[in-house]
């Protein structure tokens, strides 16, 4: 798994886009990707796989009530795209969100085991 860099600049967005921080670890049969998404609800997260690209995109919006006196909390969207290795099983991916951290578990394909091929008569 590697990161696909680059914002095309051709997208029209209402909020600036930030690149979220991630940690990626590997176990024997899976990758675990943790992505920091503060202030984002699960309904506002899109996780899309298109061929070998995994994209995480969010919108973080809230309505202001009353007249704003101090505005220090920025409103911005998150987007990050990763190129997936062909050793990953795109069908066995799960996602969960807890305390502003999105966790994706990406299963690895079973390796083809070495075997002897008999020669028929």
C-alpha contacts under 8 A as a table, 3 or more apart, distances in Angstrom:
res1	aa1	res2	aa2	distance
1	X	82	X	6.66
1	X	83	X	5.68
1	X	84	X	4.61
1	X	85	X	5.15
2	X	82	X	5.50
2	X	83	X	5.12
2	X	84	X	6.58
2	X	85	X	7.79
3	X	80	X	7.96
3	X	81	X	6.13
3	X	82	X	4.12
3	X	83	X	5.72
4	X	80	X	7.91
4	X	81	X	5.40
4	X	82	X	4.98
4	X	83	X	5.77
5	X	81	X	7.21
8	X	11	X	7.13
13	X	16	X	6.93
13	X	17	X	7.99
15	X	75	X	6.42
15	X	76	X	4.82
15	X	77	X	6.01
16	X	75	X	7.74
16	X	76	X	5.02
16	X	77	X	6.11
17	X	76	X	5.75
17	X	77	X	4.67
17	X	78	X	5.31
17	X	79	X	6.51
18	X	76	X	6.72
18	X	77	X	6.04
18	X	78	X	4.80
18	X	79	X	6.41
19	X	78	X	5.64
19	X	79	X	5.61
19	X	80	X	5.83
20	X	35	X	6.47
20	X	36	X	5.88
20	X	37	X	6.55
20	X	78	X	6.00
20	X	79	X	6.89
20	X	80	X	6.79
21	X	35	X	5.80
21	X	36	X	5.47
22	X	33	X	6.75
22	X	34	X	5.39
22	X	35	X	4.36
22	X	36	X	6.30
23	X	33	X	5.76
23	X	34	X	5.15
23	X	35	X	6.64
24	X	31	X	6.99
24	X	32	X	5.63
24	X	33	X	4.47
24	X	34	X	6.39
25	X	31	X	5.80
25	X	32	X	5.21
25	X	33	X	6.58
26	X	29	X	7.85
26	X	30	X	5.99
26	X	31	X	4.41
26	X	32	X	6.10
27	X	30	X	5.24
27	X	31	X	6.12
27	X	32	X	7.78
29	X	107	X	6.18
29	X	108	X	5.31
29	X	109	X	7.80
30	X	105	X	6.65
30	X	106	X	5.46
30	X	107	X	4.35
30	X	108	X	5.14
31	X	105	X	5.85
31	X	106	X	5.07
31	X	107	X	6.44
31	X	108	X	7.36
32	X	103	X	7.00
32	X	104	X	5.80
32	X	105	X	4.70
32	X	106	X	6.33
33	X	103	X	5.70
33	X	104	X	5.09
33	X	105	X	6.47
33	X	106	X	7.92
34	X	101	X	6.41
34	X	102	X	5.62
34	X	103	X	4.49
34	X	104	X	6.42
35	X	101	X	5.52
35	X	102	X	5.00
35	X	103	X	6.38
36	X	100	X	6.07
36	X	101	X	4.63
36	X	102	X	6.36
37	X	40	X	5.83
37	X	78	X	7.60
37	X	100	X	5.02
37	X	101	X	5.65
37	X	102	X	6.77
38	X	99	X	7.83
38	X	100	X	4.59
38	X	101	X	7.24
39	X	60	X	6.97
39	X	100	X	6.32
40	X	44	X	6.54
40	X	45	X	7.51
40	X	58	X	7.36
40	X	59	X	7.41
40	X	60	X	5.74
40	X	100	X	6.60
41	X	44	X	5.49
41	X	45	X	7.09
42	X	45	X	5.38
42	X	97	X	6.67
44	X	58	X	5.52
44	X	59	X	5.62
44	X	60	X	7.08
45	X	56	X	7.16
45	X	57	X	5.88
45	X	58	X	4.53
45	X	59	X	7.00
46	X	55	X	7.84
46	X	56	X	5.87
46	X	57	X	5.18
46	X	58	X	6.15
47	X	54	X	7.15
47	X	55	X	5.72
47	X	56	X	4.71
47	X	57	X	6.53
48	X	53	X	7.96
48	X	54	X	5.74
48	X	55	X	5.21
48	X	56	X	6.66
49	X	52	X	6.94
49	X	53	X	5.55
49	X	54	X	4.55
49	X	55	X	6.44
49	X	90	X	7.74
50	X	53	X	5.25
50	X	54	X	6.65
52	X	83	X	5.71
52	X	84	X	4.97
52	X	85	X	7.13
52	X	86	X	7.61
53	X	81	X	6.63
53	X	82	X	5.64
53	X	83	X	4.69
53	X	84	X	5.79
54	X	81	X	5.55
54	X	82	X	5.13
54	X	83	X	6.39
54	X	84	X	6.79
55	X	79	X	7.14
55	X	80	X	5.74
55	X	81	X	4.24
55	X	82	X	6.40
56	X	78	X	7.66
56	X	79	X	5.56
56	X	80	X	5.36
56	X	81	X	6.34
57	X	77	X	7.45
57	X	78	X	5.53
57	X	79	X	4.35
57	X	80	X	6.64
58	X	77	X	5.51
58	X	78	X	5.11
58	X	79	X	6.50
59	X	76	X	7.05
59	X	77	X	4.65
59	X	78	X	6.74
60	X	75	X	6.23
60	X	76	X	6.01
60	X	77	X	5.64
61	X	75	X	6.36
61	X	76	X	7.73
64	X	67	X	7.76
64	X	68	X	7.26
65	X	68	X	7.73
68	X	71	X	6.71
71	X	74	X	7.68
84	X	88	X	6.86
85	X	88	X	5.79
86	X	89	X	7.69
87	X	108	X	5.78
87	X	109	X	5.49
88	X	106	X	6.83
88	X	107	X	5.96
88	X	108	X	4.29
88	X	109	X	5.43
89	X	92	X	5.65
89	X	93	X	7.60
89	X	106	X	7.08
89	X	107	X	5.45
89	X	108	X	5.21
89	X	109	X	5.08
90	X	93	X	6.37
90	X	106	X	7.44
90	X	107	X	7.58
92	X	106	X	6.23
92	X	107	X	5.34
93	X	104	X	6.81
93	X	105	X	5.56
93	X	106	X	4.60
93	X	107	X	6.21
94	X	104	X	5.63
94	X	105	X	5.29
94	X	106	X	6.82
95	X	102	X	7.00
95	X	103	X	5.58
95	X	104	X	4.49
95	X	105	X	6.50
96	X	102	X	5.76
96	X	103	X	5.29
96	X	104	X	6.70
97	X	100	X	6.60
97	X	101	X	5.63
97	X	102	X	4.42
97	X	103	X	6.23
98	X	101	X	5.41
98	X	102	X	6.60
